[in-house]
Amino acid sequence: MSREERRAYQRMTRKQDPYALPSSGPARARLQRQERIKARRAATSAPPGTITRRFLAWAIGGGALVGLTAFSLAWPSGMPFAGYVGGGVAVAWMLAAFGLRALAGRNAARR
């Protein structure tokens, strides 16, 4: 948007409240639909700290990726050491992920 177009737009919308709720039919319907979707997501979402498929995929995939990266970086020092480093970093990733998940569950239980 050019400067001239922006100024023209500001002149058109000068007296309008930017935080006003939509008053037209389609805009109100869209707002209600979004609120229904948000309420449905909140009702079906798992409570914090639970082990879900998405979390398992994130933890295992992240562990594999980080372990492979560590294995690749440690490769010049020799094979057994590189394997130990890669495996150790992957296990550390998994322990950190499950530890953070457990802390999230504990903090959610306190509230």
CORQUI-V288706 format. One line per field, one symbol per residue. ss: DSSP state (A for helix, B for strand, O for the rest). psi: psi as a letter, one per 30 degrees, with the letter a starting at -180 (. if undefined). Layout:
# CORQUI-V288706
ss: ???
psi: ???
This chain:
# CORQUI-V288706
ss: OOAAAAAAAAAAOOOOOOOOOOOOAAAAAAAAAAAAAAAAAAAAOOOOOOOOAAAAAAAAAAAAAAAAAAAAAAAAAOAAAAAAAAAAAAAAAAAAAAAAAAAAAAAAAAO
psi: kleeeeeeeeeegegkjfgkkkfleeeeeeeeeeeeeeeeeeefkklkfljleeeeeeeeeeeeeeeeeeeeefeffleeeeeeeeeeeeeeeeeeeeeeeeeeeeeeff.
